[in-house]
Amino acid sequence: MTASLLAVDLPYWAQSMFRVLGGTVAVLLAAGSIVYLFLFKMMSFMQSRLGPMEAGPYGSLQLFAEVGKWLQKEDLSPERADKRIFKMAPLIVLVSTFLLVAVVPFGPDDYFTNFDAGVFYMLAVSSISVLGILIAGWSSANKYSLLGGLRAAGQLIAYELPMVLAVVGVVIQAGTMNMQQIVVAQNTGEIFGWGGIGNPYVLTQFIGFLIFMIAVQAELTQAPFDMPIAESELVSGYMTEYSGFRFLIFFIAEFATVGVFALIASALFLGGWGVPFSWFGWDSIDSIDNWMNVAGPLIMFSKMLVLAFLIMWVRFSYPRFREDQLQRFAWKVLIPLALINIMFTAVLKVML
Amino acid sequence: MTKPKVPGLFKGLGVTFHTMAVTIKPKKYGGGAATVQYPREKESPPIRARGVIALREDNCTACMLCARSCPDWCIYIEGHKELAPPRRAGGAPRKVNKLDRFDIDYALCMYCGICVEVCPFDALFWSPEYEYSEPRIADLLHDKTKLGEWMETVPEAPELEAGAEKKKK
C-alpha cells in the first residue's frame, strides 16, 4: 500500500512490515479513539458528568493510565480451568479483528489486500470471534462464564444471518464482492441518472444499512444486545475469570471490532474512502489523483467515527433485551426484512 | 392510551443527546455537568447533613445511653464520679459524673444518628463536616477533644416552625 506513496519498489518483506504496522495502527487507533471519545467522554456527558479529567488535558491520557493499570495486575486463571485454551481465547478474539481489517480499503492504493471475495471473507472471518468467546466461556470452569459463552454463541449466530443478508443487497447492487470495487461503484454511481453525490448505498439500501447496523450492534454485544456480558446477571459472562492483560485484550478487541465494523459499514454503505469521482473529473479508479491516498484514510476515519458514534449512542440509550426477545427480533423481524430487501434489490437491479 | 413504540425509541436517543449537549455547553450559558470536580470545587452539604458527630463535653453525664444504643458499638465511654461543691451553703456535696474518655470510632460508625437522638442532655450534635478521612484507619477513632472541636462546625439549630411546641426546660 505504501509502495506507491513513496514511489519506490519495496521488497516483499518490507511491504509486509508496512502492512502489519498499518493494520496495527488502523485497529488500535480506532479502538483508542472510540474508547476515549465515546466510552469515556460521550458516555459521561450523556450521564451529565465530565468523565476522566485528571490524566492529561481533559483526561486524554486516561487510556494509558488504564492500560498501565491492567498490565500491572496479576494474570490469574481458575484452578480447574483448561489453562492452554483459557489463555488462547482472548487472542483468538483479537486476531479475528486484525483479520477483518485486511479487506478494508482506505484509499485507491491504500489497502492491505485487494481481494475479489472481500465481502465473503469479511463475513466468514467475523464469526471467528464466536469461537474465541465460546471457548473462553467453556474453559473458565465457571457456570456464569459458560452461560455467557452460550448466550454469545446463540446471539452471534442468530445475528450473523441478517448481517450476511443485509450485505447481499449491496453486493447485488454493486455487482461485485470486492470491497474496493464496491467503494468505486458507490462513487461513480448515479441515482436515477443523477450522479451529483455518487450513489452511497445508504440511500438506496437504507433498509439494508439499518439491518446491518442492528446486526453489528448485536455482533459486538453492545447494549441493547449485551446479554452475553450482562454484568448484572452474569458478572460479565465469558470475561468473568479474566484479569490483567488478558482482560485488556478482550477489552481492546471489543472496541477495535466496533471500529473495524464501522469501517466496513462505511465502506459498504457510506462510500468508503472516496469522494464522488465526478467532483474532480475522474472517471475510473485509475485516473484518481495521488492525494486521495492521503485523504482517503482520513475520510474513512471520520466516517468510522460517525458510525461508531451511532453505535455507542444506541448503546448508552437503551436497556438490555431479554433473551427470547433478542432471538425473536433476529429471526422474526430482521431476517424476513432482509430477505424482502434482497428480493426488491434483485428485481430492481434486473429492471433498471 | 397506547403510543406507538418507534417514537419512544427515538425519544430515548433524544434524551441522551440532549443531556450530552447540556453537559458540553459552558457553565455561563446554563450548561455543565451535574457533578462537581471534588478536590478543586466543593459541594456545600445541606445544614442537616450527617457528616460527623460533635460532642459538647459539659453536657455529657456519662450516662452511657448512646454507647448502649449504638448498633455498631463504636462509642467508648469511661467516667468516674466526683464530688462537687454543694449548690447551697451548708448542703451536702453533689456527686457528678466526669468523663475520662469519649471516643467514637468512625471506621465502625454507620451514621445512623441513634446516639444523637437518644442523648437526654443535648451533648451530641450532627455536623455537616465530611472531610476527615485518614491514611491510617486507627486515626478514625476520634477522642473527646477532637469530637469537641467538631462543635465549631455544628450549624445553629433552625428556627422552630410557627405554632410548634416549645421545648420544656
Boltz contact constraints between the chains, C-beta under 6 A:
constraints:
  - contact:
      token1: [A, 45]
      token2: [B, 20]
      max_distance: 6.0
  - contact:
      token1: [A, 45]
      token2: [B, 23]
      max_distance: 6.0
  - contact:
      token1: [A, 45]
      token2: [B, 24]
      max_distance: 6.0
  - contact:
      token1: [A, 46]
      token2: [B, 16]
      max_distance: 6.0
  - contact:
      token1: [A, 46]
      token2: [B, 19]
      max_distance: 6.0
  - contact:
      token1: [A, 46]
      token2: [B, 20]
      max_distance: 6.0
  - contact:
      token1: [A, 48]
      token2: [B, 19]
      max_distance: 6.0
  - contact:
      token1: [A, 48]
      token2: [B, 23]
      max_distance: 6.0
  - contact:
      token1: [A, 48]
      token2: [B, 33]
      max_distance: 6.0
  - contact:
      token1: [A, 48]
      token2: [B, 34]
      max_distance: 6.0
  - contact:
      token1: [A, 49]
      token2: [B, 33]
      max_distance: 6.0
  - contact:
      token1: [A, 49]
      token2: [B, 35]
      max_distance: 6.0
  - contact:
      token1: [A, 50]
      token2: [B, 33]
      max_distance: 6.0
  - contact:
      token1: [A, 316]
      token2: [B, 16]
      max_distance: 6.0
  - contact:
      token1: [A, 317]
      token2: [B, 12]
      max_distance: 6.0
  - contact:
      token1: [A, 317]
      token2: [B, 13]
      max_distance: 6.0
  - contact:
      token1: [A, 317]
      token2: [B, 16]
      max_distance: 6.0
